[in-house]
Structures are given as C-alpha cells and as structure tokens.
Amino acid sequence: AQSVTQLGSHVSVSEGALVLLRCNYSSSVPPYLFWYVQYPNQGLQLLLKYTTGATLVKGINGFEAEFKKSETSFHLTKPSAHMSDAAEYFCAVTHSGGYQKVTFGTGTKLQVIP
Amino acid sequence: NAGVTQTPKFQVLKTGQSMTLQCAQDMNHEYMSWYRQDPGMGLRLIHYSVGAGITDQGEVPNGYNVSRSTTEDFPLRLLSAAPSQTSVYFCACGRLATEAFFGQGTRLTVV
C-alpha cells in the first residue's frame, strides 16, 4: 500500500520569500515521487519527479525537491516566490510496478502575497 | 500534437441520466486513466487501462464503466448519474513509471 500526506491545505508566502510545501509518503517498495502543479481551471502538469539516482531534483519554474528516505519526505521548495506561482500543488507517489498505481496527496493551495 | 483531449468541458446532467465522457490522446502512450477531483480529496483513480482491450478498477469505480478499444481513446461512462458524481474529471495518459499527462478536465454537475 502507498499513501501521500501533504501538510497544510493552504500556504501563504510573500512575493520573494521562500516557498516550502511539505510532502510525506508511505510505500512498501522504493517509491517514484512526483510534484504536479494545477492552475485554475486547468489540468495538472508535471513540475519534477524522482525515480532513482540523485536525491535533489530540479524542476521547471525554479522549483526543486529532495528525496529523503530516512524521513520519507519529498518537500518542494523554491528560493523566491513569484506571483505566477500561485496555484495548487499535488504530491504523488508510485513505484516501478506501473504508472497507473499513482496515489495523489490532497493538494496544497499556494497564495503569493504582493 | 494536442496531447490529451477531453470532451465536453462542462456538462449538467439530471439524476438518473447516462452519459459518456470522451478522452483521446495522440501521444501513443500505453497507459490511460480516469480520475475525479473533489475539494480537499486530491485526485482519486476511477479506472485505468494498460493497453487496448485491458482495463481495471481504481479506487472509486462504482457507477462508472470504461472500455479501451484503441490506444487513442478511453471513454468513461456514467451509467445512472447521481449527485455524488458531481466532480471534475481528468483523463491522463503516460508510459510505465513516468509522469502522467493530463487533459484539461470535464466539470460535471448532476442535479
């Protein structure tokens, strides 16, 4: 069984401040981890992913995440928030057994305050 | 190259009506899935397919049917719509253990 917990359904940051969105996972096998972003009235698009190899993963729009096995975490960060980062962010987990068994977190809405 | 196309974008149904949500992809991906998105619940998997002729149930399959006669198409059928099926539905495709590519969604209201 696998699961994802996203701490904080809403996060507010000031423009230019650090963005930190938390994701913890549970998986009985080595996980593949993803962060997706959803802008209003749109589908989800991939920000970044971890499968194997380097544990610090860089994605689009200046985001990055670090896979920490000991903490079962995959937190998403960005050094300086931009107004265009306001969106909902979803963490997801699967494993090498197949893409279709993807479990999503409940999402975190990021608000960026000017 | 359109990616994943869902139709319609919006739909209002009366309780008990049936309808089909269409999903088509031009990425030649083996895997296709249907999710529903409800506030505070993330995305929940309804049905998925690992290739033409092969489908399986996800987390919340009741009230929905799917079929996969071609690689490109994966329609979702609501057999007898209920207010609990009011949601935003997303179709996605992908390859094994890689990211999913999502359509723009269908916003369904059942009254």
Chai-1 contact restraints between the chains, C-beta under 6 A:
chainA,res_idxA,chainB,res_idxB,connection_type,confidence,min_distance_angstrom,max_distance_angstrom,comment,restraint_id
A,Y32,B,A97,contact,1.0,0.0,6.0,A-B,restraint_1
A,G43,B,F90,contact,1.0,0.0,6.0,A-B,restraint_2
A,G43,B,F102,contact,1.0,0.0,6.0,A-B,restraint_3
A,G43,B,G103,contact,1.0,0.0,6.0,A-B,restraint_4
A,G43,B,Q104,contact,1.0,0.0,6.0,A-B,restraint_5
A,G43,B,G105,contact,1.0,0.0,6.0,A-B,restraint_6
A,L44,B,F102,contact,1.0,0.0,6.0,A-B,restraint_7
A,L46,B,E99,contact,1.0,0.0,6.0,A-B,restraint_8
A,K49,B,E99,contact,1.0,0.0,6.0,A-B,restraint_9
A,S96,B,A97,contact,1.0,0.0,6.0,A-B,restraint_10
A,Y99,B,Y31,contact,1.0,0.0,6.0,A-B,restraint_11
A,Y99,B,G94,contact,1.0,0.0,6.0,A-B,restraint_12
A,Y99,B,L96,contact,1.0,0.0,6.0,A-B,restraint_13
A,Y99,B,A97,contact,1.0,0.0,6.0,A-B,restraint_14
A,Q100,B,Y31,contact,1.0,0.0,6.0,A-B,restraint_15
A,Q100,B,S33,contact,1.0,0.0,6.0,A-B,restraint_16
A,Q100,B,Y48,contact,1.0,0.0,6.0,A-B,restraint_17
A,F104,B,G42,contact,1.0,0.0,6.0,A-B,restraint_18
A,F104,B,L43,contact,1.0,0.0,6.0,A-B,restraint_19
A,G105,B,G42,contact,1.0,0.0,6.0,A-B,restraint_20
A,T106,B,G40,contact,1.0,0.0,6.0,A-B,restraint_21
A,T106,B,G42,contact,1.0,0.0,6.0,A-B,restraint_22
A,G107,B,G42,contact,1.0,0.0,6.0,A-B,restraint_23
